[in-house]
Amino acid sequence: MTTRAIAPLGDVITLDFINTGLEPGARAGIELTLETAKELRAALDRAIVAAEFEEAEVRGKGAAPRLVWASSHAR
Protein backbone atom coordinates (compact mmCIF):
# COMPACT_ATOMS: atom_id res chain seq x y z
CA MET A 1 0.00 0.00 0.00
CA THR A 2 1.22 3.46 -0.84
CA THR A 3 0.25 6.54 1.11
CA ARG A 4 0.55 9.91 -0.52
CA ALA A 5 -0.02 13.20 1.23
CA ILE A 6 -1.17 16.05 -0.93
CA ALA A 7 -0.46 19.68 -0.10
CA PRO A 8 -3.16 21.40 1.92
CA LEU A 9 -6.14 22.59 -0.12
CA GLY A 10 -7.62 25.52 1.70
CA ASP A 11 -8.56 24.31 5.13
CA VAL A 12 -8.05 20.57 4.56
CA ILE A 13 -5.22 18.09 4.12
CA THR A 14 -6.00 15.25 1.71
CA LEU A 15 -4.48 11.79 2.13
CA ASP A 16 -4.76 9.09 -0.55
CA PHE A 17 -4.23 5.44 0.37
CA ILE A 18 -3.43 3.46 -2.76
CA ASN A 19 -2.94 -0.30 -3.10
CA THR A 20 -0.68 -0.62 -6.12
CA GLY A 21 -1.66 -4.27 -6.45
CA LEU A 22 -5.24 -3.34 -7.27
CA GLU A 23 -6.96 -1.25 -9.91
CA PRO A 24 -6.78 2.56 -9.62
CA GLY A 25 -10.34 2.75 -8.32
CA ALA A 26 -9.38 0.63 -5.28
CA ARG A 27 -8.15 3.55 -3.23
CA ALA A 28 -9.30 5.45 -0.18
CA GLY A 29 -9.01 9.17 0.24
CA ILE A 30 -9.61 11.20 3.37
CA GLU A 31 -9.66 14.89 4.09
CA LEU A 32 -8.58 16.23 7.46
CA THR A 33 -8.65 19.71 8.89
CA LEU A 34 -5.33 20.97 10.17
CA GLU A 35 -6.55 20.42 13.73
CA THR A 36 -7.67 16.82 13.14
CA ALA A 37 -4.43 16.12 11.24
CA LYS A 38 -2.50 17.26 14.32
CA GLU A 39 -4.69 15.05 16.54
CA LEU A 40 -4.05 12.09 14.24
CA ARG A 41 -0.31 12.76 14.31
CA ALA A 42 -0.35 12.86 18.12
CA ALA A 43 -2.35 9.61 18.29
CA LEU A 44 0.09 7.93 15.89
CA ASP A 45 3.05 9.19 17.93
CA ARG A 46 1.52 7.66 21.09
CA ALA A 47 0.82 4.36 19.32
CA ILE A 48 4.36 4.17 17.94
CA VAL A 49 5.89 4.91 21.34
CA ALA A 50 3.70 2.24 22.95
CA ALA A 51 4.63 -0.32 20.28
CA GLU A 52 8.34 0.43 20.66
CA PHE A 53 8.01 0.15 24.44
CA GLU A 54 6.23 -3.21 24.17
CA GLU A 55 8.79 -4.49 21.68
CA ALA A 56 11.63 -3.52 24.01
CA GLU A 57 9.87 -5.32 26.88
CA VAL A 58 9.31 -8.47 24.78
CA ARG A 59 12.96 -8.52 23.78
CA GLY A 60 13.92 -8.27 27.46
CA LYS A 61 15.76 -5.00 27.07
CA GLY A 62 13.44 -2.95 29.23
CA ALA A 63 12.28 0.43 28.12
CA ALA A 64 14.92 2.53 26.49
CA PRO A 65 15.34 5.96 28.12
CA ARG A 66 14.33 7.59 24.81
CA LEU A 67 11.01 5.71 24.89
CA VAL A 68 10.34 6.62 28.51
CA TRP A 69 10.95 10.28 27.73
CA ALA A 70 8.85 10.14 24.55
CA SER A 71 5.93 8.44 26.28
CA SER A 72 5.91 11.05 29.02
CA HIS A 73 5.93 13.86 26.45
CA ALA A 74 3.43 12.43 23.94
CA ARG A 75 0.37 14.56 23.44
C-alpha positions in Angstrom: 0.0 0.0 0.0 1.2 3.5 -0.8 0.3 6.5 1.1 0.6 9.9 -0.5 0.0 13.2 1.2 -1.2 16.1 -0.9 -0.5 19.7 -0.1 -3.2 21.4 1.9 -6.1 22.6 -0.1 -7.6 25.5 1.7 -8.6 24.3 5.1 -8.0 20.6 4.6 -5.2 18.1 4.1 -6.0 15.3 1.7 -4.5 11.8 2.1 -4.8 9.1 -0.5 -4.2 5.4 0.4 -3.4 3.5 -2.8 -2.9 -0.3 -3.1 -0.7 -0.6 -6.1 -1.7 -4.3 -6.5 -5.2 -3.3 -7.3 -7.0 -1.3 -9.9 -6.8 2.6 -9.6 -10.3 2.7 -8.3 -9.4 0.6 -5.3 -8.2 3.6 -3.2 -9.3 5.4 -0.2 -9.0 9.2 0.2 -9.6 11.2 3.4 -9.7 14.9 4.1 -8.6 16.2 7.5 -8.7 19.7 8.9 -5.3 21.0 10.2 -6.6 20.4 13.7 -7.7 16.8 13.1 -4.4 16.1 11.2 -2.5 17.3 14.3 -4.7 15.1 16.5 -4.1 12.1 14.2 -0.3 12.8 14.3 -0.3 12.9 18.1 -2.4 9.6 18.3 0.1 7.9 15.9 3.0 9.2 17.9 1.5 7.7 21.1 0.8 4.4 19.3 4.4 4.2 17.9 5.9 4.9 21.3 3.7 2.2 23.0 4.6 -0.3 20.3 8.3 0.4 20.7 8.0 0.1 24.4 6.2 -3.2 24.2 8.8 -4.5 21.7 11.6 -3.5 24.0 9.9 -5.3 26.9 9.3 -8.5 24.8 13.0 -8.5 23.8 13.9 -8.3 27.5 15.8 -5.0 27.1 13.4 -2.9 29.2 12.3 0.4 28.1 14.9 2.5 26.5 15.3 6.0 28.1 14.3 7.6 24.8 11.0 5.7 24.9 10.3 6.6 28.5 10.9 10.3 27.7 8.9 10.1 24.6 5.9 8.4 26.3 5.9 11.0 29.0 5.9 13.9 26.4 3.4 12.4 23.9 0.4 14.6 23.4 
